[in-house]
Amino acid sequence: MKRHLFSRLLSAAGLLCGLPLGLPAGAEPLQFALIAKRVDHPFFIQAGEGCAEAAQAQSDTCLLLGAAGLEHFRLQNQALEQALRAIA
């Protein structure tokens, strides 16, 4: 289980690290979001930390969004809708 989790986190970090090293002139930092089934689940906590670390290395940000406790796709959708309203 740990090996599978590590390979997923490594893949996500590699994907983020593949972004250009510098921002073009006048470009804003990027903001990523992970919409988790549960933000209090160890898998999503580690994924969020890995995403935040990789994003910070590129002067970007990564947020872990979702609900704690009960996992349900409607709660994930609600978190996504709230995030989209916040940037609109």
C-alpha positions in Angstrom: 0.0 0.0 0.0 2.8 2.5 1.0 4.7 1.6 -2.2 1.6 2.3 -4.4 0.9 5.6 -2.5 4.6 6.7 -2.9 4.5 6.0 -6.7 1.3 8.1 -7.1 2.8 10.9 -5.1 6.0 10.7 -7.1 4.1 10.8 -10.3 2.1 13.9 -9.2 5.3 15.6 -8.1 7.0 14.8 -11.4 4.1 16.2 -13.3 4.2 19.4 -11.3 8.0 19.6 -11.6 7.8 19.3 -15.4 6.3 22.8 -15.5 8.6 25.5 -16.8 11.1 26.6 -14.3 10.5 30.3 -14.7 7.4 32.3 -15.3 7.1 34.3 -18.5 7.3 38.1 -17.9 4.0 39.3 -16.4 2.7 35.8 -15.7 0.8 35.1 -12.5 1.7 32.1 -10.3 -0.5 29.1 -10.9 -2.9 27.7 -8.3 -3.7 24.0 -8.2 -6.4 22.3 -6.2 -6.9 18.7 -5.2 -10.5 17.9 -4.6 -10.4 15.1 -2.1 -13.1 12.7 -1.0 -12.0 13.3 2.6 -9.4 16.0 3.6 -8.8 14.1 6.9 -7.8 10.8 5.2 -4.0 10.1 5.3 -3.8 9.4 1.6 -5.2 12.8 0.7 -3.3 14.6 3.4 0.0 13.2 1.9 -1.1 14.0 -1.6 -2.0 17.5 -0.6 1.4 18.0 1.1 3.2 16.6 -1.9 1.2 18.9 -4.3 1.9 21.9 -2.1 5.6 21.2 -1.9 6.0 20.7 -5.6 3.9 23.8 -6.4 5.9 25.9 -3.9 9.1 24.9 -5.7 7.7 26.6 -8.8 6.4 29.6 -6.8 2.8 28.3 -7.3 0.3 27.1 -4.7 -1.7 23.9 -4.3 -4.8 23.7 -2.1 -6.4 20.5 -0.6 -10.2 21.0 -0.9 -13.1 18.8 0.2 -15.0 17.7 3.2 -13.9 15.9 6.4 -15.6 12.8 7.7 -18.3 11.3 5.4 -17.1 10.7 1.8 -19.6 11.3 -0.9 -19.3 12.5 -4.5 -21.8 15.3 -3.8 -19.5 16.8 -1.2 -16.6 16.7 -3.7 -18.8 18.4 -6.2 -19.8 21.0 -3.6 -16.1 21.8 -2.9 -15.4 22.1 -6.6 -18.3 24.5 -7.1 -17.2 26.6 -4.1 -13.7 26.8 -5.5 -14.9 27.8 -8.9 -17.2 30.5 -7.5 -14.3 31.9 -5.5 -12.2 32.5 -8.6 -15.0 33.7 -10.9 
